[in-house]
């Protein structure tokens, strides 16, 4: 493994982590005090874990039925992200809160890591030999970026009301869903 391989994995991790960053910022703003260290570490860990797992799954599963999963997986992720985004916008008046239950965070982590699955398929096509190391780097980078996003969101609450954050976060999720769709 060369330094260039590590740099490439870090840059790829940064690109793949942007979805998790957007969600983490929104959670930090909206949940603020309820979004304690335990939940921040849980959500960041889930984002990082799935960004690690999906390239590995894409590498192995993608070689078997890559086109099928690649084609339908993006539609499933798009539907999840759009659905969550619409729900955030619709429910903003009821309460300024997003569910940070394990189930909700799990769904967000899976939905924001579908791009990483496609990266795993490309790893298989390119014959990568350092799959686990590169996937681990991607996962760690995502964990750190999601952690930073959550902390930035908690600090940014002073400048952004929870209702506006719900709308902004919902729009970000909808846009990410549309991006996945196309």
Secondary structure by P-SEA (a helix, b strand, c coil): ccaaaaaaaaaaaaaaaaaaaaaaaaaaaaacccccaaaaaaaaaaaaaaaaaaaaaaaccccccaaaaaaaaaaaaaaaaaaaaaaaaaaccccccccccaaaaaaaaaaacaaaaaaaaaaaaacccaaaaaaaaaaaaaaaaaaaaaaaaaaacccccaaaaaaaaaaaaaaaaaaaac
